[in-house]
């Protein structure tokens, strides 16, 4: 049990503290910043691919946002309708030749993306979702990185509404106003603008930590995936995705990394979105992410080979470490519980974990109760009307 305790504790400490410290020092030494395009550069043609299923109510605003973004080179917008049964097609067609529509039977996002890339004419493919909004200079900042021939892909920064205080409340001027305006526009098209997130602060804190890791991994060599809401790749590096792919924004970029290219993080290319409404929604997202990371190991087992994966240390520490953490936490709790009467260190570890899990359970129960009360109040109000 002592071995289980200390091995589990070492894993947890390394993944959440040791690796970030190692990464910070490594990034400071490496400082591999890509060479970027300037005003005299001939900008490549880009194709913006947006896969959508029954997103008619969001698409009009989203397409206006994409069309209004400044970009000095040729571009096209392709919407792939994945078996939509609403007014998606009519909404896209209302934009005339400015937007191309591809209609497919329902087959899932991976197949829709494959179809969009096949139809793309641009050298660079930019991937977007219907829900978020891009900042007015997002395309410029994304594509500028491709002036570096080593760069195969670029991921932008997803800014959640819960993060806006850090970005704007203490700031003023055009940049702060742009962030506020884009954030409000994004909220107005999510369909849940009136429902505050009950887990927003926690999600926002974790997301800032995750972006810090990406920023430093990019300086070392490459990030370990992309943000699905805003990323771009060279069309020549795209490999068709399997139909059952859960994390297209990790599999496609990591294939480019295995091919010898870099995927870099560009924090000035921003997309704006809302945090998950509640713990249940965030839990579903986390479960999908974990399942997708397991799936990727089956789809690309080369990621586990140091001789094949140029970011093997980062991948094992960041991605594999996250998969091992739940088992390490379970082992730590079990071992500390069985050893709690042996030494004070085991007692302290058990008490801290029990308190942490107890607070988590209480928070979940409180949220559930608050949601039920809100639903009851809404029902009563509607009946009274």
N, C-alpha and C positions, 0 to 999 in steps of 0.2 A: 504493500500500500504506500509506503514511503516513496518508492521509485515512481509509482503512478502519480503521486502528489507533485513531486519535484519536476518530473518530465512535463506534466500538464501545465504547471505554473511557468516553466521555462518557455513553452510554446506560446502561451498567452502573452507573456511579457515581451518576447521577441517580436511577435506579429504587431502588437500595438505600441511598443515603445522602442525596442531594439532596432527593428527595420527602419522606422522613421528617422532615428538618429543616424544610422548608417547611410540612409538615402540623402539626408541633409548634407553630411560631410562629402559624400560622393559627388553630389550635384555641384557643390561649391568648387570642387576640384576640376570637374569635367567642363561645365559651362558650355555645352554643345548647343549653341543657338543657331538656328538655320539662317542661311542667307536669304534675304527677302527682296521682292521686287520693289522698284522705285517708280517714280512718275514717268521715267523714260522707257520703261519696260513695255514690250508688246504683251498685252494680257491675253491669256489663252481663252478659247471658247469653253464655256461651262454649260452643263445640263443640270438643272435642278429637278430631282426626282422626288415625288411625294406620293406614297402609297396610302390609299384611303378606302375605308369601308363605311358607308353610311355616315359621312362627315359633311353632308350638304349644309348644315346650319353653321358650320365653322369655316367652310372652304372660301366663301366669298371674301370675308375679311382677311383670311390667310393669304389668298392669292393677290389681293391688293397690296398687302404688306410686302410680298416677294417682288411684285412689279415695281414698287416704289423705291426699292433699295438700289443705291447707286452702284454701277459696275461698268468700267470703261471698255470691256471687251464684249464679244458676241455671247449671247446666252439664250437659253430656251428653258421653258418650264414644262415638265411632263407630269401629269397626274394619272396614276394607275388606279383605276377603280376595281377593287377586289370584291366583285360580286355584290356591289351596292344595290340596294332596293329602294333608296330614297331619291332625292332630287340631285344627287351628286353629279350625274352626267349633265343635266340641264344647267347647273351652276357653272360647271367648267365651260360648257359650250357658249355661255353668255359672254365669255371673255374673247370670243372669236379666235383669230390666229395667234393671239398672245400666249395661249396655253394649249398644249396638245393633250388629248385625252386617249388613254388606252383602257378599254373595258375588257375585263377577264371574268370568268366564272370564279366563284369563291374558292380560293386555294391557299390563302394565308399570305402574310406579309412577305416572307422570303421569296415566294414565286412572283409576287407583284414587283419586288425590287429587281429581281432578275430580268423581268420583262422591261422595266424602265431603263435599266442599264443597256440592254440589247438595243433599245430604240434610241438611246442617247447618241448625239453627234459630237458633243463636246469632249475635249481632252480631259477635262476635270468634271467629275460627277459630284454634285452637292446633294446630300440627303437631308430631307426635312420632314417634319410631321405636321398634321393639320392643327394640332392644339396650340403649339407655341407661336411666338412672334420673334423675328430677328431684329436686332438693332440696325440702324440705317447704314452702318458701315461694315456689317458682318461679312459680306461677300468679299470686300476688299481685303480685310484682314485674313480671312481664310485662305484665299487664293494666293496672296502675296508670298506665302511660305513655299509654294511650288516652284519658285525661282531656284530653289536649292534642289539639284538633281537627286540627292539622297532621300528627299522627303517623298514618301508615297501616299501619305494621308495626313489630314489635319483635323483635330477635334476642337470645336469651340467650347465656350463656357456656358453651361446652363445655369441661369440665375433664378432661384426660387423666390416667390414673393416674401417668404420669411427672412430672406437675406437682405432685403432692401434697406434696412436701417443702417447696416454696415456700409452700404454703398452710397446712400443718398442723404440720410438724416443729418450727418455731420458734414455734408458737402453742399456746394452750391455751384452755379454756373451751368453752361450748356450740357456738359456731360451728365451731371446729376439730373437735370430736367429730362434729358433723353431717357435715362434709366427709369425715371418715374412714369413718364408717358408710355413707354413700351410695356412696363409692368401692368399698368392699368388697362391698356389695350388687350394684353394677354388674358387678364382676369375676366374681361367683359365677354370673351368668346369661349370660356371653358364650360359654361353651363352651370357652374357652381359658385359663382362669384359671391353670393350672399351667405354661403356656408363656410364659416371660418374653420381652419384646420385645427384639430385637437392635438396633433403631433408635430405641428410645424416647427416649433423651436428645436426639438430634438433632431428632426430630419435636416433642418437647416444647418445645425452644428455638425452633424455627420457629413453632410455634403461639402461643407467648407474643408473639413479634414480630408475628404477624398480628393478634392481638387488640389489641395496642397501636395498630396502624393503624386498626382498626375503632373503637376507643374515641375516637380523635381525629377520624376522619372523621365520627362521629356528632355530635361537638361543633361541627364546621364546618357540617354540614347533615344528611347522611345517609350510612349505610354503603352499600356496593356489593353488597348481597346479604344473605344470612342464613346461620345455621348450621342445616342441615337437621334436626339432632337436637332443636332447641328454638327455634321461632319462632312468631310469631302475626301475623295480618293481619286487617284489617277485611274482613268477607265481601263487602261492596259493591265492594271493589277487586280482587277475584279475577277473573282472566280465564282461561278454560279453557286448559289446557296442551296443546300438540301432543303426540301419542302418543310421538314419538321424543325428547322433551326429556331431556337428560342432567343438567342442573342446575336442577331445579325451584326450589331454594332461592336461586337467583340470578335466574332469569328472572321469577318471580312478583313478588319485591320490586322489581326494577328497573322493571317495568311500572308499579308503584305510584309510583315516583319520577318516571317520565316523566309520570304523571298529576298531578304536583304535590305529592305527599305525601312525608313523611319516613319513613325506616326507621332506627330508633335502636337503639343497643346498650345492653342492660341487663345489666351484669355481675353483679348480685345474683340473677338468674334463672339457675340453674345446672343443667346436665345432666352426668352423669358417665359416662365411657367408658374403654376401654383403647386404648392406642396400637396401631398396626399391629404384627403379630407380627414381620415381617421386612422386608427391603428390597424383596422382590418384591411383597408386599402393598401397601407404601407406593407403589411405582412404579406399580402398577395404578391406585391412587387418583389419583395425580398425572396420569397419562395421561388418565384420564376427565375430570379437572378441566380440563386444557388443551383437550381436544377439546370439552368443554361450553362453554368460553369462546369458542372459534371459532364454535361453533354459534349462540350467542346473538347474535353480530354479524349472522348471516344472518336470525335470527328477529326481531330488533329493530334494524335499521340506524340508527334514530333516535338510538341511543346515541352514534353518531359525529358527531352534529351539535351544535355548541355552542348553537345557538338552541333545540334541543329537549331537551337533556339538562342539567338544572340542576346536575349534579355532573360535568360534562364533564372538568374539569381532573383531578379525582380518578380518574375512570374511565380516562382515557388514561394517567395516571401509574401507577396501581395495576394495573388489569386488562390494558390493552393493553401496558403496559411488561413485564409478566410473559410475554406472548406473544412479544415481540421479544427478550427476554433470551437465549434459546438461540441465536438467530442472531447476536446481538452477541458472545456468548462464542466462537462458532465463528470469526467474523471477527477477533476479537482474537487468538485463538490462531494462526490462519493468518498474519495480518499480522506478529505479533511473531516467529514462526518464520522468515519470509522476511527480516525486517529485523534479526535478532538480532546480526549482525556489523557493523551500521552505527553504532549508538550504544548506550551502556550501558543506557539506559532500556528499549530493546527487548529487550536481553539479559536484564535483570532480570525484565521482564514475562513473557518466555517461560519462564524457569527457575521462577518462582513458579507459573505455570499448570501446567507439566509436573509439578512436585512435587505440586500439589494433585490433579491427575487421577490421578497415580500412586498416591497414598495412597487415593483413592476406589476405584481398581481393586483395590488390596490389601485394603481393607476388605471389598469385595464378595466377593473370593475367600475370605477368612478366614471370613466368615459362611457361605458355601456349604459350606466344609469342615466347620465346626462343626455345621451342620445335618445333613450326611450322617453324621457320627460319632454324633450323637445318635440319628438314625433307626436306625443299625446297632446301637447299644447297646440301644435299645428292642426291636428285633426279636430280638436274642440273649436278652434277659431273658424275653420272652414265650415263646420256644421252650423255654428252660430250665424254665419253669413247667409 
